[in-house]
Amino acid sequence: MREIFAIYWKEISDAMRDRRTLMMVLASSLLLVPMLLFVFSTVMSQVESQAVDRSVMAVNMKDAPGLENYILRQGYQIKQAPVDYEEKSRSKELIKPVLLIPAHFEDDVAQLKRVELEIAYDTSNRQAEMGLNPLRRLLNGYVQERSGLNLMMRGVSAELLQAVVVKERHISRPDERRVTITGMLPMVLIMAIVMGGMFAAIDSTAGERERGSLEPLMMNPVSGLQLAIGKTAAVATVSILIVVLTVSSFFPAQSVIANEALRAEFQFGVKDALAFLLVLVPLAAALSSLQVALSLTCKTFKEANVRNQLLSLTVSFLPLFFILNPGKEPAWLGWVPVMAQTQMMNQVLKGELVGANSIGIALLVSCVIVSGSLLFVSRKMRDVVME
């Protein structure tokens, strides 16, 4: 045990002296989540600002007095679009779509002619695009009202064309939380774990091989298993530290949320933090052991960095399953590392109770990964020196 602790302390000291590791720990754990929540809330605020902005930018509204009357009755203001609205939309100066009304609009509608209303906006202008849906709903309301009036003038009730009324009934629990863009946070957390422990794993294995310091270490009276446990435990400590700091950053991150709806949705308490730690700590240990095993097969730091980047890419693709397949998750998902943890973290964000069976399966899989990686590293350690 003394030998393992000595190796562990040596690797931890080396990792803390490595500026890349320190910067990754600080950047990924303390700044990432607050920055993402701030960006998410800003985007949501922009969308909502377009939804609550009760104004319509129009061209040639004088030829549509009926439409103008309807828009004003809905509580909207009508603003004349600038002559160079196309150029201003391209340059992002104009952040609203523009309603284009053709000449003789009112006369053509009165004669029951087919008339087209155009909505002009630049597709690269995201803020203008956010105002499309409110304007479309407003115009659809006008079309329905106009159609109803035309039918009534001919003695036909508009209700005959609306024999079926569709209503929504929400069956979610009252205490269930909504998860929208915050559903991306589990993916961010997992990537922080992978990237945070990567440099420590590479430096303690391939880095030492490249520097020639691994052979003198093996000359000490320690076994390959002791070396494997000491090095893996050091890298796992760095990853777990990132987990703890990242989850802790959720609390101050709530104060930088610039959107009221997102602030109400993102209710993260102490129980949620403990549940996240229970889910992520075993995964951090498993991924760290895989990184150590993968890096030990490389002779140079650069080669190990490339292979670990491929591992990171693979891990980042796994949570995409929930985006591509939003239905009910299959039972085998609980046995797949990363995907099982993503599923459980989404349950925590929704306010659901994570089952003990799911936690037990994830812990068992993580233990198997750690045990297999330690066995591989302990056997590979002696072969590396003989190469």
Backbone hydrogen bonds, N-H to C=O, Kabsch-Sander energy under -0.5 kcal/mol:
donor,donor_aa,acceptor,acceptor_aa,energy
5,F,1,M,-2.3
6,A,2,R,-2.1
7,I,3,E,-2.3
8,Y,4,I,-2.8
9,W,5,F,-2.9
10,K,6,A,-2.0
11,E,7,I,-2.4
12,I,8,Y,-2.4
13,S,9,W,-2.3
14,D,10,K,-2.3
15,A,11,E,-2.4
16,M,12,I,-2.4
17,R,13,S,-1.3
18,D,14,D,-0.8
18,D,15,A,-0.5
19,R,17,R,-0.6
22,L,18,D,-2.3
23,M,19,R,-2.9
24,M,20,R,-2.1
25,V,21,T,-2.6
26,L,22,L,-2.6
27,A,23,M,-2.9
28,S,24,M,-2.4
29,S,25,V,-1.6
30,L,26,L,-1.9
31,L,26,L,-0.8
31,L,27,A,-0.7
32,L,27,A,-1.0
35,M,31,L,-2.1
36,L,32,L,-2.5
37,L,33,V,-2.7
38,F,34,P,-2.0
39,V,35,M,-2.2
40,F,36,L,-3.1
41,S,37,L,-2.6
42,T,38,F,-2.0
43,V,39,V,-2.3
44,M,40,F,-2.4
45,S,41,S,-2.2
46,Q,42,T,-1.9
47,V,43,V,-2.1
48,E,44,M,-2.6
49,S,45,S,-2.3
50,Q,46,Q,-1.5
51,A,47,V,-1.5
52,V,48,E,-2.3
53,D,49,S,-1.1
54,R,52,V,-0.9
55,S,53,D,-1.5
56,V,77,Q,-3.0
57,M,97,P,-0.6
58,A,56,V,-0.6
58,A,79,K,-2.7
59,V,99,L,-2.5
63,D,60,N,-1.3
64,A,61,M,-2.0
68,E,64,A,-2.5
69,N,65,P,-2.4
70,Y,66,G,-2.1
71,I,67,L,-2.5
72,L,68,E,-2.3
73,R,69,N,-2.1
74,Q,70,Y,-1.2
75,G,72,L,-1.6
76,Y,71,I,-1.8
77,Q,54,R,-1.9
79,K,56,V,-3.2
79,K,77,Q,-0.5
81,A,58,A,-2.8
85,Y,82,P,-1.2
88,K,84,D,-2.2
89,S,85,Y,-2.1
90,R,86,E,-1.9
91,S,87,E,-2.0
92,K,89,S,-0.9
93,E,88,K,-1.7
94,L,88,K,-1.8
95,I,93,E,-0.7
98,V,120,A,-2.8
99,L,57,M,-3.2
100,L,98,V,-0.6
100,L,118,E,-3.3
101,I,59,V,-1.8
101,I,99,L,-0.6
105,F,102,P,-1.0
106,E,63,D,-2.1
108,D,104,H,-2.3
109,V,105,F,-2.3
110,A,106,E,-2.2
111,Q,107,D,-1.5
112,L,109,V,-1.6
113,K,108,D,-2.9
115,V,113,K,-0.5
118,E,100,L,-1.7
120,A,98,V,-3.1
120,A,118,E,-0.5
125,N,122,D,-1.9
126,R,124,S,-1.2
129,E,125,N,-2.0
130,M,126,R,-1.6
131,G,127,Q,-0.6
131,G,128,A,-0.9
132,L,129,E,-1.6
135,L,131,G,-1.3
136,R,132,L,-2.7
137,R,133,N,-2.6
138,L,134,P,-1.9
139,L,135,L,-2.3
140,N,136,R,-2.7
141,G,137,R,-2.0
142,Y,138,L,-1.7
143,V,139,L,-2.4
144,Q,140,N,-2.3
145,E,141,G,-2.3
146,R,142,Y,-2.8
147,S,143,V,-2.5
148,G,144,Q,-2.3
149,L,145,E,-2.3
150,N,146,R,-2.1
151,L,147,S,-2.0
152,M,148,G,-2.3
153,M,149,L,-2.1
154,R,150,N,-0.7
154,R,151,L,-0.7
155,G,152,M,-1.7
156,V,151,L,-3.0
160,L,157,S,-1.2
161,L,158,A,-1.2
162,Q,159,E,-1.2
167,K,165,V,-0.5
176,E,173,R,-1.3
177,R,350,K,-2.7
183,G,180,T,-1.3
184,M,181,I,-1.7
185,L,182,T,-1.5
188,V,184,M,-1.8
189,L,185,L,-2.7
190,I,186,P,-2.2
191,M,187,M,-2.1
192,A,188,V,-2.0
193,I,189,L,-1.9
194,V,190,I,-2.3
195,M,191,M,-2.7
196,G,192,A,-2.1
197,G,193,I,-1.8
198,M,194,V,-0.7
199,F,195,M,-0.7
201,A,197,G,-2.0
202,I,198,M,-2.5
203,D,199,F,-2.6
204,S,200,A,-1.8
205,T,201,A,-0.6
205,T,202,I,-0.8
207,G,202,I,-3.2
208,E,203,D,-0.5
209,R,205,T,-2.1
210,E,206,A,-2.4
211,R,207,G,-2.0
212,G,208,E,-1.2
213,S,208,E,-1.7
214,L,208,E,-1.1
217,L,213,S,-1.0
218,M,214,L,-1.7
219,M,215,E,-0.9
219,M,216,P,-0.5
220,N,217,L,-1.2
222,V,220,N,-2.8
227,L,223,S,-2.1
228,A,224,G,-2.4
229,I,225,L,-2.8
230,G,226,Q,-2.6
231,K,227,L,-2.6
232,T,228,A,-2.4
233,A,229,I,-2.5
234,A,230,G,-1.7
235,V,231,K,-2.2
236,A,232,T,-2.7
237,T,233,A,-2.0
238,V,234,A,-1.7
239,S,235,V,-2.2
240,I,236,A,-2.9
241,L,237,T,-2.5
242,I,238,V,-1.9
243,V,239,S,-2.0
244,V,240,I,-2.7
245,L,241,L,-2.6
246,T,242,I,-2.7
247,V,243,V,-2.7
248,S,244,V,-2.2
249,S,245,L,-1.7
250,F,247,V,-1.2
251,F,248,S,-1.3
253,A,249,S,-1.7
254,Q,250,F,-1.0
254,Q,251,F,-0.8
255,S,252,P,-1.3
256,V,253,A,-1.2
257,I,254,Q,-0.7
263,R,259,N,-2.2
264,A,260,E,-2.2
265,E,261,A,-1.9
266,F,262,L,-2.8
267,Q,265,E,-1.7
268,F,266,F,-0.9
269,G,267,Q,-0.6
273,A,269,G,-2.0
274,L,270,V,-2.4
275,A,271,K,-2.2
276,F,272,D,-2.3
277,L,273,A,-2.4
278,L,274,L,-2.3
279,V,275,A,-1.6
280,L,276,F,-2.8
281,V,277,L,-2.4
283,L,279,V,-0.7
284,A,280,L,-2.8
285,A,281,V,-2.0
286,A,282,P,-2.2
287,L,283,L,-2.8
288,S,284,A,-2.0
289,S,285,A,-2.0
290,L,286,A,-1.9
291,Q,287,L,-2.2
292,V,288,S,-2.3
293,A,289,S,-2.2
294,L,290,L,-2.6
295,S,291,Q,-2.4
296,L,292,V,-1.8
297,T,293,A,-0.7
297,T,294,L,-0.7
298,C,295,S,-1.6
304,A,300,T,-2.1
305,N,301,F,-2.2
306,V,302,K,-2.0
307,R,303,E,-2.0
308,N,304,A,-2.4
309,Q,305,N,-1.8
310,L,306,V,-1.7
311,L,307,R,-1.8
312,S,308,N,-2.5
313,L,309,Q,-2.3
314,T,310,L,-2.3
315,V,311,L,-2.5
316,S,312,S,-2.3
317,F,313,L,-1.2
318,L,314,T,-1.1
320,L,317,F,-1.0
321,F,318,L,-1.9
322,F,319,P,-1.4
323,I,320,L,-0.7
324,L,320,L,-2.5
325,N,321,F,-2.3
333,L,330,P,-1.2
334,G,331,A,-1.3
335,W,332,W,-1.6
336,V,333,L,-1.5
339,M,337,P,-2.1
340,A,336,V,-2.5
342,T,338,V,-2.5
343,Q,339,M,-2.2
344,M,340,A,-2.2
345,M,341,Q,-2.5
346,N,342,T,-2.1
347,Q,343,Q,-1.6
348,V,344,M,-2.0
349,L,345,M,-2.4
350,K,346,N,-1.6
351,G,348,V,-1.3
352,E,347,Q,-2.7
354,V,352,E,-0.5
359,I,355,G,-1.8
360,G,356,A,-2.5
361,I,357,N,-2.3
362,A,358,S,-2.2
363,L,359,I,-2.3
364,L,360,G,-2.3
365,V,361,I,-2.5
366,S,362,A,-2.1
367,C,363,L,-2.2
368,V,364,L,-2.1
369,I,365,V,-2.1
370,V,366,S,-2.5
371,S,367,C,-2.6
372,G,368,V,-2.5
373,S,369,I,-2.4
374,L,370,V,-2.5
375,L,371,S,-2.2
376,F,372,G,-2.2
377,V,373,S,-2.8
378,S,374,L,-2.6
379,R,375,L,-1.6
380,K,376,F,-2.5
381,M,377,V,-2.1
382,R,378,S,-0.7
383,D,379,R,-1.0
384,V,380,K,-2.2
385,V,381,M,-1.3
386,M,382,R,-1.4
387,E,383,D,-0.9
387,E,384,V,-0.6
